[in-house]
Amino acid sequence: MAIEVCRVKLYWLKMPLKRFFETSFGKTLWKHCIVVEINDVDGYTGWSEIVAGEGPWYSYETVETAWHIVSKYIIPLLLKRKLENIDEYIEMVKPIRGHNMAKAGIEMALWDIVAKRSRKSLSQIIGGKRDRIVSGVSIGIQRDIKTLLKIIEEYLI
């Protein structure tokens, strides 16, 4: 099932967190990310998120570097060719060293198009066996143990 991309749009979001997140790197009050919208010539739209953070603390990738790599290098490559499958995309971006979050954000939007075109869930497309996923939460540093335990309890309910 070939994908011919006709448009890629990036949205830079800055959203306030419901609750601050603090690590040894500092306190985070806002979530920065890039939302990707890819349209193919058959009218399908794929959506995804590039999860790079605001600064280079967890990874060298940031929203700025991801935006740069996607808009200057990946989008021009995508608009030049028809992809027969996702593996072709992966091969196409191999010469770009690193920047895995940027590459993955585009790949996920392409997978969304593949799933929509086949009228199946992404889980079904990639061989998933479950209808739910196990997920956790990262709470971060709190001012004291009592506050930490209260927040943990809120997430367990």
ZIGI-V172936 format. One record per residue. PHI is phi in radians with two decimals (none if undefined). PSI is psi as a letter, one per 20 degrees, with the letter a starting at -180 (none if undefined). NEAR is the number of other ideal C-beta (glycine too) atoms within 12 Angstrom. Layout:
BEGIN
PHI_PSI_NEAR / PHI_PSI_NEAR
END
This chain:
BEGIN
none_o_23 / -1.28_q_20 / -2.12_p_38 / -2.03_o_24 / -1.38_p_34 / -1.95_i_22 / -2.76_q_21 / -2.27_p_33 / -2.17_p_22 / -1.94_p_32 / -2.15_p_22 / -1.61_o_25 / -1.87_q_19 / -2.32_o_17 / -2.04_p_16 / -1.21_p_13 / -1.31_q_18 / -1.09_h_14 / -2.52_p_20 / -1.01_q_20 / -2.20_p_25 / -2.14_p_20 / -2.30_a_17 / -1.15_i_9 / -1.46_i_16 / 2.36_a_16 / -1.77_p_18 / -1.90_p_25 / -1.95_i_17 / -2.25_q_19 / -1.78_o_23 / -1.81_p_27 / -2.81_r_28 / -2.04_p_40 / -1.72_p_31 / -1.89_p_42 / -2.15_p_29 / -2.09_p_37 / -1.93_p_25 / -1.82_r_28 / -1.19_i_18 / -1.61_j_18 / 1.62_j_13 / -1.53_q_28 / -2.16_p_26 / -1.91_q_37 / -2.15_q_27 / -2.87_a_33 / -2.25_p_30 / -1.65_o_41 / -1.58_j_26 / -0.99_q_36 / -1.58_a_29 / -1.17_h_30 / -2.31_r_19 / -1.51_l_16 / -1.68_g_17 / -1.43_h_19 / -2.53_r_22 / -1.20_i_19 / -1.32_p_32 / -2.27_r_26 / -1.05_h_33 / -1.14_g_24 / -1.19_h_28 / -1.12_g_40 / -1.01_g_30 / -1.09_g_22 / -1.11_g_34 / -1.18_g_40 / -1.29_h_26 / -1.53_h_17 / -2.03_g_25 / -1.34_g_38 / -1.02_g_30 / -1.02_h_17 / -1.17_g_26 / -1.10_h_33 / -1.33_i_23 / -1.65_i_14 / -2.60_q_16 / -1.62_p_19 / -1.70_p_31 / -1.34_h_16 / -2.86_r_20 / -1.18_h_29 / -1.01_h_16 / -1.12_h_23 / -1.10_g_33 / -1.02_g_21 / -1.15_h_17 / -1.07_h_29 / -1.66_i_30 / -0.97_h_16 / -1.11_i_14 / -1.41_o_26 / -1.31_p_12 / 1.17_b_19 / 0.96_l_30 / -1.16_h_24 / -1.18_g_32 / -1.10_g_40 / -1.07_g_37 / -1.15_h_30 / -1.06_g_40 / -1.24_g_46 / -1.01_g_37 / -1.12_h_31 / -1.17_h_42 / -1.15_g_44 / -1.08_h_35 / -1.07_g_32 / -1.13_g_40 / -0.99_g_33 / -1.12_g_27 / -1.12_g_25 / -1.12_h_24 / -1.53_i_17 / 1.00_l_12 / -2.29_r_17 / -1.28_q_17 / -1.05_h_26 / -0.98_g_15 / -1.13_h_16 / -1.09_g_22 / -1.70_j_18 / 1.55_k_10 / -1.13_q_14 / -1.99_i_9 / -1.88_q_12 / -1.80_i_8 / -2.46_q_8 / -2.03_q_10 / -1.46_p_6 / -2.38_q_8 / -2.27_a_9 / -2.45_q_14 / -1.83_p_16 / -1.58_h_21 / 1.49_a_22 / -1.30_p_19 / -2.06_r_20 / -1.18_h_13 / -2.78_r_10 / -1.11_g_11 / -1.03_g_11 / -1.15_g_18 / -1.04_g_17 / -1.12_h_14 / -1.12_g_17 / -1.17_g_25 / -1.02_g_18 / -1.05_h_12 / -1.05_g_15 / -1.28_h_16 / -1.38_i_11 / -1.37_none_7
END
